[in-house]
Amino acid sequence: MFAEALLVTPEGKRIVLSVTNYQRVLDVLAIRSHSPSRPSPAEVKALVGELRGKYAAGPSLVQALLDERRREREREDAQVRRHAHNA
């Protein structure tokens, strides 16, 4: 004799699972437990510390982002001027 497997939904609904479906749920949970999870705050801090200054010898990535955004704003402004002129 064994107890029946129940799945309880967030709404509180209780669903009786067959042995086959119960095993499938266990398999899915086992797969998920082996999948990569989000890094802990300590791991993120360590990674940031490890990467800090890694690209310092190369071109400025911040400057590249600022230049790209400036070009985007120029395109957007030109598009607004075209629409205003055609209106």
Contacts in CASP RR format, 6 or more apart in sequence:
PFRMAT RR
TARGET T0000
AUTHOR 0000-0000-0000
METHOD contacts of the structure
MODEL  1
MFAEALLVTPEGKRIVLSVTNYQRVLDVLAIRSHSPSRPSPAEVKALVGE
LRGKYAAGPSLVQALLDERRREREREDAQVRRHAHNA
4 16 0 8 1.000
4 17 0 8 1.000
5 16 0 8 1.000
5 17 0 8 1.000
5 19 0 8 1.000
5 21 0 8 1.000
5 22 0 8 1.000
5 25 0 8 1.000
6 14 0 8 1.000
6 15 0 8 1.000
6 16 0 8 1.000
6 17 0 8 1.000
7 14 0 8 1.000
7 15 0 8 1.000
7 17 0 8 1.000
7 25 0 8 1.000
8 14 0 8 1.000
8 15 0 8 1.000
9 15 0 8 1.000
17 25 0 8 1.000
39 47 0 8 1.000
55 61 0 8 1.000
END
